[in-house]
Amino acid sequence: PRSVIIKGTGSYTPQKALTNNDLSKFVDTSDEWIFTRTGIRERRIAGEGETSSSMGAEAGKRAIEDAGLTPEEIDLVIVGTMTPDMPFPSTACLVQDKIGIRNAMSFDVEAACSGFVYIMEIACGLLQTGRYKNALIIGSETLSPVLDWTDRTTCVLFGDGAGAAVLSHAEEGDESGILDFIIGSDGSKADMLHQPGGGCAIPATVESLETRQHFLKMRGQEVFKQAVRVMGQAASEILEQNGIKPDQLKCVIPHQANIRIIESISSRLHIPIERFFLNLDKYGNTSAASIPIALDEAARAGRLEAGDYILIVAFGAGLTWGATLLRW
Ligand code: ACO
């Protein structure tokens, strides 16, 4: 099969920033606690009318433009999100309409913070059938409405935003391309990080709302340990199976959850922290949007050059995890 390249990237984050100091006015926390434990200084919060589909459409338009394509040329739209606009129709269909894409298969994938790596793998597979030419893949999350703003152990960690990429076939002889994936899941740890209410198991009732079932719940320390374990393992396996040494990597784009998780992976893999692209200080954890926002910012900042080996690695609720290795 022909190799698949990232032809363009785009991102969109809401205007409204919420700083750690802003948060300390309504929950018992401080800038010092949040920054030293997580590396986060502020996060963006969706404003009036901003949703996963509207932010996703903005990021998507920017990626299509960056790829030098028009919406008519996109024939596959996949959105990774755990915060869709509504249970159905899919956010991908809403995005497809907002961008004016007319001839595409559109659907959502829910793999929490690993969503973008999952949809990269799916889009690559579909492009390699030869039946699709240009895939628009988007990670978009509006986490602010599912956060319990009275729970300091979770609300300080997350933010809203969207990032996108256009994947297409590489030209003949092109050295760049997406080389490999390692992806996994472990549903036995589903309750480590979840939003129990809102689906068919716990539909919205007065009681379920009063008992706050519709908010994100997390056992932070356990998630931390699992994140270091599964991301470290996926990253070292993918390097090993492709014969790439850590010092050949020009840039690592990790899921932006917590600087201490990223530092642990940096020392475990013997990859200097300077090679990791970091923007979690500005956005917090934006779940499936975190990697494509970082990818877009890294590309626009000139951190990625043709021929560079780049590692992307993520983990999230499910549990889910994934790593991909590519040449820019
Ligand atoms: N401000 C002040 N104090 C706080 C806050 C806060 N925002 N949150 C918790 N504390 C307190 C706790 O109550 C606790 O107090 P106690 O000792 O009196 O009980 C103390 O701080 C220490 O709490 P810990 O939970 O031990 O703190 P820890 O160092 O483990 O940091 C954190 C917590 C930041 C949540 C960390 O465990 C973490 O990052 N875990 C991973 C989370 C993550 O990445 N989740 C995203 C997964 S991706 C996805 O799919 C969405």
Residues whose N, C-alpha, C, O or C-beta is under 5 A from the ligand:
A	BS01	ACO	D28 T29 S30 W33 R37 T38 A112 C113 R152 T153 V156 G220 Q221 V223 F224 A257 N258 S287 F315 G316 A317
